[in-house]
Amino acid sequence: MEFTTGGVRLHYRDEGEGLPVLCLAGLTREGRDFDTLTGLGLRLIRLDSRGRGLSDWTPPYTVPQEAADAVALLDHLGIGRAHVIGASRGGLLGMVMAAQGRVASLCLVDIGPVIERQGLARIGDYLGRTPTSLEAAAEALSRGPGFSDVPMARWRTEAERLFLRPDGSLGLNYDPALREAFLAAFDAPLPDLWPLYDLLPANLAVIRGAGSDLLSAETLLEMQRRRPDLIAAEVPGRGHMPFLDEPEAVEALRLWLQAAKTPVA
C-alpha cells in the first residue's frame, strides 16, 4: 500500500486484525523488520520511512521530517493516537510523535534518551557501503558487538533484507544519501532527550540488547528510576538490536500489549 504526503510517496503494510500498532524501523531498515510480530494477533502497520525500502528516496532525512511522515500516515488511516513500536531511530520518531499527542503507548527497542556516541560512530562507519556479496554481508553482521549464538542462516536472512534489491540485485535498500544526513547530525551536539522521555505516555516499554553499544545499561537504569512503571527487558546475546523474537522480548511485548488493550478507567 502507499500514500503521498508533501509530494513524497510512502509505502506501508497494513495487515492483520486487532489492536492497531504502528511499527517504525531503524535508520537503514524498513517495515519488514517487524515480520516476527505477525503472529501476535495485531493489526500491524509497518511503514517504510522516506529513503528506505519501497518508499520514495527523497530528502530531507531528519527525525522531525520522518516523524511528520508517520503522523501523516496516521491521518491517512484515520488513527488519532497510535500504539507505536519504535526500533532505534524509529523510537526517536515515536518520542517526537508522543510530544505531539499522537501516541497512546510506546515500546522503544534499543533506544533511549541518551544515545552512545561509540554506537553512532560504528553505524557511521558502515552506513552507505554496499558489500561485495551477501555472504560477506552476513559475516560482517555476525561480528556486530554484543551478539552471540545467532545461526549464520539468520544473518543471511538479515543480509538479504538489507542488501537484496527488489529486482534481485545486490545493493542498498536505502538511499545512500542517508550517510551524508547521518554524518551531519553526528557532527552536531546531541540533543537532551530526557525532557521528551519524561512526557512519554503511561504505557511505556523498552527492550534492550544486553550488549548494545547505543543504549547503555546505565541509561536504562535511569529510565527505570524516572519511570518505575516502565516495562523493561534486556535480551542476552544481543547487541543493537534484538530481533524481537527472543523470549525476553516476546514477554515484554506481551505485557506492553496487554496494557495497551486494557481500557483506562
The 8 nearest C-alpha neighbors of each residue, nearest first, counted from 0:
[[1, 11, 10, 12, 2, 13, 9, 46],
 [0, 2, 10, 9, 11, 8, 3, 54],
 [1, 3, 9, 8, 10, 4, 0, 75],
 [4, 2, 8, 7, 6, 9, 5, 1],
 [3, 5, 7, 6, 8, 71, 2, 68],
 [4, 6, 7, 3, 8, 68, 71, 67],
 [5, 7, 4, 3, 8, 9, 57, 2],
 [8, 6, 3, 4, 5, 55, 9, 57],
 [9, 7, 3, 55, 2, 54, 6, 1],
 [10, 8, 54, 1, 2, 3, 55, 7],
 [9, 11, 1, 54, 47, 53, 0, 46],
 [12, 10, 46, 45, 0, 47, 1, 13],
 [11, 13, 45, 44, 0, 14, 46, 10],
 [14, 12, 44, 43, 11, 45, 42, 15],
 [13, 15, 43, 42, 12, 44, 16, 41],
 [16, 14, 42, 41, 43, 17, 40, 13],
 [17, 15, 42, 41, 40, 18, 14, 19],
 [16, 18, 41, 42, 40, 19, 15, 43],
 [17, 19, 41, 42, 20, 16, 260, 40],
 [20, 18, 42, 43, 17, 41, 21, 82],
 [21, 19, 82, 43, 83, 44, 42, 18],
 [20, 22, 44, 83, 45, 82, 84, 43],
 [23, 21, 45, 84, 83, 44, 85, 20],
 [24, 22, 89, 85, 46, 84, 86, 21],
 [23, 25, 89, 86, 29, 28, 30, 85],
 [26, 24, 88, 87, 28, 89, 86, 27],
 [25, 27, 88, 28, 24, 87, 89, 177],
 [28, 26, 25, 173, 51, 29, 172, 161],
 [27, 29, 25, 24, 26, 51, 32, 161],
 [30, 28, 47, 24, 31, 52, 51, 32],
 [29, 31, 45, 46, 47, 32, 33, 24],
 [30, 32, 33, 34, 29, 45, 160, 28],
 [33, 31, 30, 34, 29, 24, 28, 35],
 [32, 34, 31, 35, 36, 30, 22, 45],
 [33, 35, 31, 36, 37, 32, 30, 38],
 [34, 36, 33, 37, 244, 243, 38, 32],
 [37, 35, 34, 38, 33, 39, 243, 244],
 [36, 38, 34, 35, 39, 40, 43, 41],
 [37, 39, 36, 40, 35, 41, 34, 15],
 [40, 38, 41, 37, 36, 253, 35, 42],
 [41, 39, 38, 17, 16, 15, 37, 42],
 [42, 40, 17, 18, 16, 39, 43, 15],
 [41, 43, 15, 16, 19, 17, 18, 14],
 [42, 44, 20, 14, 41, 13, 19, 45],
 [43, 45, 13, 21, 12, 20, 22, 42],
 [46, 44, 30, 22, 12, 11, 21, 43],
 [45, 47, 11, 30, 48, 23, 10, 44],
 [46, 48, 29, 30, 10, 51, 52, 11],
 [49, 47, 51, 46, 50, 65, 54, 29],
 [50, 48, 54, 51, 55, 56, 57, 9],
 [49, 56, 51, 174, 173, 55, 57, 48],
 [52, 50, 173, 49, 48, 47, 54, 29],
 [51, 53, 172, 54, 47, 29, 173, 50],
 [52, 54, 10, 51, 55, 47, 9, 172],
 [55, 53, 9, 10, 49, 52, 47, 51],
 [56, 54, 8, 57, 49, 50, 7, 9],
 [55, 57, 50, 174, 49, 54, 51, 58],
 [56, 58, 55, 50, 49, 59, 7, 60],
 [59, 57, 60, 56, 50, 49, 176, 61],
 [58, 60, 61, 57, 64, 180, 65, 49],
 [61, 59, 58, 180, 177, 64, 65, 62],
 [60, 62, 64, 63, 59, 65, 180, 58],
 [61, 63, 65, 64, 66, 92, 60, 91],
 [64, 62, 66, 61, 65, 67, 95, 92],
 [65, 63, 67, 61, 66, 62, 68, 60],
 [64, 66, 68, 62, 67, 63, 61, 69],
 [67, 65, 92, 69, 63, 68, 64, 62],
 [66, 68, 64, 70, 65, 69, 63, 71],
 [67, 69, 65, 71, 66, 70, 64, 72],
 [70, 68, 72, 66, 71, 67, 65, 73],
 [71, 69, 73, 67, 72, 68, 74, 66],
 [72, 70, 68, 74, 69, 73, 75, 67],
 [71, 73, 75, 69, 70, 74, 76, 68],
 [74, 72, 78, 70, 76, 75, 71, 77],
 [73, 75, 77, 71, 72, 76, 78, 70],
 [74, 76, 72, 73, 77, 71, 2, 78],
 [77, 75, 73, 74, 78, 72, 71, 79],
 [76, 78, 74, 75, 73, 79, 72, 80],
 [79, 77, 73, 76, 80, 74, 81, 75],
 [78, 80, 101, 77, 81, 73, 74, 102],
 [81, 79, 101, 102, 103, 78, 82, 100],
 [82, 80, 102, 103, 83, 101, 79, 78],
 [81, 83, 104, 20, 103, 105, 102, 21],
 [84, 82, 21, 105, 20, 81, 22, 85],
 [85, 83, 106, 22, 105, 107, 23, 21],
 [90, 84, 86, 89, 23, 107, 93, 108],
 [85, 87, 108, 89, 90, 24, 25, 107],
 [86, 88, 25, 110, 90, 89, 109, 108],
 [89, 87, 25, 91, 90, 26, 86, 92],
 [90, 88, 85, 23, 86, 24, 92, 25],
 [85, 89, 91, 93, 86, 107, 88, 87],
 [90, 92, 94, 88, 93, 89, 95, 87],
 [93, 91, 66, 89, 95, 90, 94, 62],
 [94, 92, 90, 96, 91, 95, 85, 97],
 [93, 95, 97, 91, 96, 92, 90, 98],
 [96, 94, 92, 98, 97, 93, 91, 99],
 [95, 97, 93, 99, 98, 94, 101, 92],
 [98, 96, 102, 94, 100, 99, 95, 101],
 [97, 99, 95, 96, 100, 94, 195, 198],
 [100, 98, 96, 97, 101, 95, 102, 94],
 [99, 101, 97, 98, 102, 96, 80, 103],
 [100, 102, 80, 97, 96, 99, 81, 79],
 [103, 101, 97, 81, 80, 104, 100, 82],
 [102, 104, 80, 81, 82, 200, 101, 105],
 [105, 103, 82, 202, 102, 200, 203, 83],
 [104, 106, 83, 203, 84, 82, 107, 204],
 [105, 107, 204, 84, 205, 203, 85, 83],
 [108, 106, 205, 85, 90, 110, 86, 204],
 [107, 109, 86, 206, 110, 205, 87, 85],
 [110, 108, 207, 87, 206, 214, 240, 107],
 [109, 111, 87, 214, 108, 107, 90, 213],
 [110, 112, 113, 214, 114, 109, 218, 107],
 [111, 113, 192, 193, 196, 114, 191, 110],
 [114, 112, 111, 115, 218, 192, 214, 191],
 [115, 113, 213, 214, 116, 112, 111, 110],
 [114, 116, 213, 117, 118, 113, 214, 212],
 [115, 117, 119, 118, 120, 114, 213, 185],
 [118, 116, 120, 119, 115, 121, 212, 213],
 [119, 117, 213, 212, 121, 116, 120, 115],
 [118, 120, 116, 122, 121, 117, 123, 115],
 [121, 119, 123, 117, 118, 122, 116, 124],
 [120, 122, 118, 124, 119, 123, 117, 125],
 [123, 121, 119, 124, 120, 125, 126, 118],
 [124, 122, 120, 126, 121, 125, 119, 182],
 [123, 125, 121, 122, 126, 120, 128, 119],
 [126, 124, 123, 122, 128, 127, 121, 129],
 [125, 127, 123, 128, 178, 124, 122, 177],
 [126, 128, 175, 178, 125, 129, 177, 171],
 [129, 127, 126, 125, 130, 171, 175, 124],
 [128, 130, 170, 171, 127, 131, 162, 169],
 [131, 129, 132, 136, 128, 135, 133, 170],
 [130, 132, 135, 129, 133, 136, 169, 134],
 [133, 131, 135, 134, 130, 136, 169, 129],
 [132, 134, 136, 135, 158, 137, 159, 155],
 [135, 133, 137, 132, 136, 138, 155, 158],
 [134, 136, 138, 132, 133, 137, 139, 131],
 [137, 135, 133, 139, 134, 138, 130, 158],
 [136, 138, 154, 155, 140, 134, 158, 139],
 [137, 139, 135, 141, 136, 140, 134, 142],
 [140, 138, 136, 142, 141, 137, 135, 143],
 [141, 139, 137, 142, 143, 138, 136, 154],
 [142, 140, 138, 139, 143, 137, 154, 146],
 [141, 143, 140, 139, 144, 138, 146, 145],
 [142, 144, 140, 141, 146, 145, 139, 238],
 [145, 143, 146, 238, 142, 210, 211, 212],
 [144, 146, 210, 238, 237, 211, 236, 143],
 [147, 145, 237, 236, 238, 144, 143, 210],
 [146, 148, 236, 149, 237, 145, 141, 235],
 [147, 149, 150, 236, 146, 237, 151, 141],
 [148, 150, 147, 151, 153, 146, 154, 141],
 [151, 149, 152, 153, 148, 154, 141, 147],
 [150, 152, 154, 153, 155, 149, 137, 141],
 [151, 153, 155, 150, 154, 156, 149, 137],
 [154, 152, 156, 151, 155, 150, 157, 149],
 [153, 155, 137, 157, 151, 156, 152, 158],
 [154, 156, 152, 158, 137, 153, 157, 151],
 [157, 155, 153, 159, 154, 158, 160, 152],
 [156, 158, 154, 160, 155, 159, 161, 153],
 [159, 157, 155, 161, 137, 156, 160, 136],
 [158, 160, 163, 156, 162, 161, 157, 155],
 [161, 159, 157, 158, 162, 163, 156, 31],
 [162, 160, 158, 159, 172, 163, 157, 171],
 [161, 163, 171, 170, 159, 169, 158, 172],
 [164, 162, 159, 169, 167, 168, 170, 160],
 [163, 165, 167, 168, 166, 170, 169, 172],
 [166, 164, 167, 163, 168, 172, 53, 52],
 [167, 165, 164, 168, 163, 169, 170, 172],
 [168, 166, 164, 165, 163, 169, 170, 162],
 [167, 169, 164, 166, 163, 170, 165, 162],
 [170, 168, 163, 162, 164, 167, 171, 132],
 [169, 171, 162, 129, 164, 163, 168, 172],
 [170, 172, 162, 173, 129, 161, 164, 174],
 [171, 173, 52, 161, 162, 164, 51, 170],
 [174, 172, 51, 171, 50, 52, 27, 175],
 [173, 175, 50, 176, 177, 56, 51, 172],
 [176, 174, 127, 177, 178, 173, 171, 126],
 [177, 175, 178, 174, 179, 180, 127, 58],
 [178, 176, 180, 175, 179, 174, 181, 60],
 [177, 179, 181, 176, 180, 127, 126, 175],
 [180, 178, 182, 181, 176, 177, 183, 175],
 [181, 179, 177, 183, 178, 182, 60, 184],
 [180, 182, 178, 184, 179, 183, 177, 185],
 [183, 181, 185, 179, 184, 180, 178, 186],
 [182, 184, 180, 186, 181, 185, 179, 187],
 [183, 185, 181, 187, 182, 186, 180, 188],
 [186, 184, 182, 187, 183, 181, 119, 188],
 [185, 187, 183, 184, 182, 188, 189, 181],
 [186, 188, 184, 185, 189, 183, 182, 190],
 [189, 187, 190, 186, 185, 184, 191, 183],
 [188, 190, 187, 191, 185, 184, 114, 113],
 [191, 189, 192, 188, 187, 113, 112, 193],
 [190, 192, 193, 189, 194, 112, 113, 195],
 [191, 193, 112, 195, 194, 190, 196, 113],
 [192, 194, 196, 112, 195, 191, 197, 113],
 [195, 193, 197, 196, 192, 198, 191, 112],
 [196, 194, 192, 193, 198, 197, 94, 98],
 [197, 195, 193, 199, 198, 194, 192, 112],
 [196, 198, 194, 195, 199, 193, 225, 226],
 [199, 197, 196, 195, 200, 194, 98, 97],
 [198, 200, 196, 197, 97, 195, 201, 94],
 [201, 199, 104, 202, 103, 203, 198, 105],
 [200, 202, 203, 199, 104, 228, 103, 229],
 [203, 201, 104, 200, 105, 258, 259, 255],
 [202, 204, 105, 229, 106, 201, 104, 230],
 [205, 203, 230, 106, 229, 231, 107, 255],
 [204, 206, 107, 231, 106, 108, 230, 207],
 [205, 207, 108, 232, 109, 233, 231, 248],
 [208, 206, 109, 233, 209, 234, 232, 108],
 [207, 209, 238, 237, 234, 211, 210, 241],
 [208, 210, 235, 233, 234, 211, 237, 207],
 [211, 209, 145, 238, 208, 237, 212, 144],
 [212, 210, 238, 239, 208, 213, 209, 214],
 [211, 213, 118, 214, 215, 210, 115, 239],
 [212, 214, 118, 115, 114, 211, 215, 239],
 [215, 213, 110, 109, 211, 212, 114, 111],
 [216, 214, 218, 217, 213, 219, 212, 211],
 [215, 217, 219, 218, 220, 214, 209, 211],
 [218, 216, 220, 215, 219, 221, 214, 222],
 [217, 219, 221, 215, 220, 216, 222, 113],
 [218, 220, 222, 216, 217, 221, 223, 215],
 [221, 219, 223, 217, 218, 222, 224, 216],
 [220, 222, 224, 218, 223, 219, 225, 217],
 [223, 221, 219, 225, 220, 224, 226, 218],
 [222, 224, 226, 220, 221, 227, 225, 229],
 [225, 223, 221, 226, 222, 227, 220, 219],
 [226, 224, 222, 223, 221, 227, 197, 220],
 [225, 227, 223, 228, 229, 224, 222, 197],
 [226, 228, 223, 229, 224, 225, 222, 230],
 [229, 227, 226, 230, 223, 203, 201, 202],
 [228, 230, 226, 227, 203, 204, 231, 223],
 [231, 229, 204, 203, 205, 228, 251, 232],
 [232, 230, 205, 204, 229, 206, 251, 233],
 [231, 233, 206, 251, 247, 207, 205, 234],
 [232, 234, 207, 209, 208, 206, 235, 247],
 [233, 235, 208, 209, 247, 237, 207, 232],
 [236, 234, 209, 237, 233, 208, 210, 146],
 [235, 237, 147, 146, 145, 234, 209, 148],
 [238, 236, 146, 208, 145, 235, 241, 210],
 [237, 239, 211, 145, 210, 208, 146, 240],
 [240, 238, 211, 208, 241, 109, 212, 237],
 [239, 241, 238, 208, 109, 242, 237, 211],
 [242, 240, 243, 208, 237, 239, 238, 234],
 [241, 243, 244, 240, 245, 35, 32, 248],
 [244, 242, 248, 241, 245, 249, 35, 36],
 [243, 245, 242, 249, 35, 248, 246, 36],
 [244, 246, 248, 247, 243, 249, 242, 234],
 [247, 245, 249, 248, 250, 244, 234, 243],
 [248, 246, 250, 249, 245, 234, 232, 251],
 [249, 247, 251, 243, 245, 250, 246, 252],
 [248, 250, 246, 252, 247, 251, 244, 245],
 [251, 249, 253, 247, 252, 248, 246, 254],
 [252, 250, 248, 254, 253, 249, 255, 232],
 [251, 253, 255, 249, 250, 254, 256, 248],
 [254, 252, 250, 256, 251, 255, 257, 249],
 [255, 253, 257, 251, 252, 256, 258, 250],
 [254, 256, 252, 258, 257, 253, 251, 259],
 [257, 255, 259, 253, 258, 254, 252, 260],
 [258, 256, 254, 260, 259, 255, 253, 261],
 [257, 259, 261, 255, 256, 260, 254, 202],
 [260, 258, 256, 257, 261, 255, 104, 202],
 [259, 261, 257, 258, 256, 262, 18, 255],
 [260, 262, 258, 259, 263, 257, 256, 264],
 [263, 261, 264, 260, 259, 258, 257, 103],
 [262, 264, 261, 259, 260, 258, 201, 202],
 [263, 262, 261, 258, 260, 259, 201, 202]]
